[in-house]
Structure formats: structure tokens, C-alpha cells
Amino acid sequence: MEGINSWAAVVTICAVIACIVEMMTSNTKTEKSVRMVLGIFMLCAVIVPIADVIREIGAADFSADYEFEASDSMREAEMDLLCSQLKELTEKTLLEKNIYPLSTDINIKTDDTGSIESIYADITLDRNSAQDAAAAEEIIKTELGFECSVKTGAL
């Protein structure tokens, strides 16, 4: 009941303020704009307390679940983007050293909080590039700073 009384008081005060402002504006070109702004002001004065009451009742509890799901999907999208960027960087680094990978897979291990624990690259080179396997592994470890395994052979 106290919530309804405070809501009615807020709406009444806003209505009085809106009437005073409207009386102060005489027939000018801005009268329509002032009325529109006052209408929006009154609408907000009515709706915002209702939204607070709904939140207090608990009808908006679904939003917490939605935020959790959204954050999970955003985290997955961020990890996918990071993997693709690291893949491009890995391939570019190897190409600069004249090592041509057939495939590159990046695996990122995270903890429960989403922090990155380790990054691992699986690289496949052509059978003819078997002599470059050790060099490729060393380049990835020293220049990019993450572990990798380099295999040779067909996909």
C-alpha cells in the first residue's frame, strides 16, 4: 500500500510541475514541443515506479537467466574470434618463415571464471615439409609464446 501511495504522490507532483510549465509557455512555436516533452515526462513518471514494483515482486527474475545465457554466448563468441585471430597470426608467422601449413587448429583452455589458462596449436605440414616441423614448433613457441605440435602428412 505504501508503494501505491508514493507512486500516486510522484505522479501528482509531476502533473503539477507539468501544468506549471505548460502555463508558462504561451502560444509560441515551441508549444507543441513543450507539450510532447511534458507528455513523455508524465509517461515516465507513471511507468518507472510500476517497473520498480514489478522488479520488487520478482516478475522480472527471468532477466537474470537471460543475462547469464547472453554472457555465456558472448564468451563463446569471443573465444571463437580469438581462436580465428590466433590461427591467422600463426599461419602468417609461419608463412613469413617460408613454412606453409596445410591446417592450423587453435585450442584455448579456460578456467571456471573464463580466464585463459593455456593456448595450444595443432599444425599440419605437407609431407614434403617434414624438415620444417621442428623449426615451425620453435617459431610458434618463441615468437608467439604458446605450445604447439607440428605433424606432417595429408589432411
C-alpha positions in Angstrom: 0.0 0.0 0.0 2.9 2.3 0.8 4.2 1.8 -2.8 0.9 2.9 -4.3 0.8 6.0 -2.1 4.3 7.0 -3.0 3.5 6.3 -6.7 0.4 8.5 -6.6 2.4 11.3 -4.9 5.1 11.2 -7.6 2.5 11.3 -10.4 0.7 14.2 -8.7 3.8 16.2 -8.2 4.9 15.6 -11.8 1.4 16.6 -13.0 1.6 19.9 -11.1 5.1 20.6 -12.4 3.9 19.8 -16.0 0.8 22.2 -15.6 3.1 25.0 -14.3 5.5 24.6 -17.2 2.6 24.4 -19.7 1.1 27.6 -18.3 4.4 29.4 -18.6 4.6 28.7 -22.3 2.2 30.9 -24.1 1.1 30.4 -27.7 4.6 30.1 -29.2 6.1 28.0 -31.9 7.6 25.7 -29.3 4.3 24.9 -27.6 3.9 21.6 -29.4 7.4 20.6 -28.5 6.9 21.5 -24.9 3.7 19.5 -24.7 5.4 16.5 -26.2 8.3 16.7 -23.7 5.8 17.1 -20.8 3.8 14.1 -22.1 6.9 12.0 -22.1 7.8 13.3 -18.7 4.4 12.2 -17.4 4.6 8.8 -19.1 8.0 8.2 -17.4 6.6 9.3 -14.1 3.9 6.7 -14.4 5.9 3.8 -15.9 9.1 3.9 -13.9 7.5 3.3 -10.5 5.5 0.5 -12.0 8.6 -1.1 -13.3 10.2 -0.9 -9.8 7.2 -2.6 -8.3 7.3 -5.4 -10.8 11.0 -5.8 -10.1 10.3 -6.0 -6.3 7.6 -8.6 -6.8 10.0 -10.7 -8.7 8.2 -10.9 -12.0 11.4 -9.8 -13.7 13.5 -12.7 -12.4 13.8 -14.1 -15.9 16.2 -11.3 -16.8 18.9 -12.8 -14.6 18.7 -16.0 -16.6 18.8 -14.2 -19.8 21.8 -12.2 -18.8 23.6 -15.4 -17.8 22.8 -17.0 -21.2 23.8 -13.9 -23.0 27.1 -13.7 -21.2 27.8 -17.4 -22.0 27.1 -16.9 -25.7 29.2 -13.7 -25.7 32.1 -15.6 -24.1 31.8 -18.3 -26.7 31.8 -15.8 -29.5 34.8 -14.0 -28.0 36.7 -17.3 -27.8 35.8 -18.2 -31.4 37.0 -14.8 -32.5 40.2 -15.2 -30.5 40.9 -18.6 -32.0 40.4 -17.4 -35.5 42.7 -14.4 -34.9 45.4 -16.6 -33.4 45.0 -19.0 -36.3 45.6 -16.2 -38.7 48.6 -14.9 -36.7 50.1 -18.4 -36.5 49.8 -19.0 -40.2 51.1 -15.5 -41.1 54.1 -16.1 -38.8 54.9 -19.4 -40.4 54.4 -18.0 -43.9 56.9 -15.2 -43.2 59.5 -18.0 -42.5 58.5 -19.8 -45.7 56.8 -22.6 -43.9 53.4 -23.5 -45.4 50.9 -25.1 -43.1 48.1 -27.3 -44.6 45.9 -26.8 -41.5 46.1 -24.9 -38.2 43.9 -25.6 -35.2 44.0 -23.4 -32.1 42.7 -24.8 -28.7 42.2 -22.4 -25.8 41.8 -23.9 -22.3 40.0 -21.7 -19.8 39.2 -22.0 -16.1 35.8 -21.7 -14.4 35.9 -17.9 -14.4 36.7 -17.7 -18.2 40.3 -16.8 -17.8 42.7 -18.3 -20.3 45.0 -21.0 -18.8 46.8 -22.1 -21.9 46.8 -21.9 -25.7 47.8 -24.8 -27.9 48.2 -25.0 -31.6 48.0 -28.2 -33.8 49.7 -27.6 -37.1 49.8 -29.9 -40.1 52.5 -29.5 -42.7 52.8 -31.1 -46.1 54.8 -34.4 -46.2 57.5 -32.6 -48.2 57.9 -30.1 -45.4 58.9 -32.7 -42.7 62.2 -30.9 -42.2 60.4 -27.7 -41.3 58.4 -29.3 -38.4 60.9 -28.7 -35.7 61.5 -25.1 -37.0 57.8 -24.4 -37.0 57.4 -25.6 -33.5 60.3 -23.5 -32.3 58.9 -20.4 -34.1 55.5 -20.7 -32.5 57.0 -21.3 -29.0 59.4 -18.4 -29.2 57.6 -15.8 -31.3 54.0 -16.4 -30.3 54.6 -17.8 -26.8 52.3 -20.8 -26.8 52.7 -24.6 -27.1 52.2 -26.5 -30.3 52.5 -29.8 -32.0 53.5 -30.0 -35.7 52.6 -33.0 -37.7 53.4 -33.8 -41.3 51.1 -35.6 -43.7 48.0 -35.2 -45.7 44.8 -33.9 -44.2 
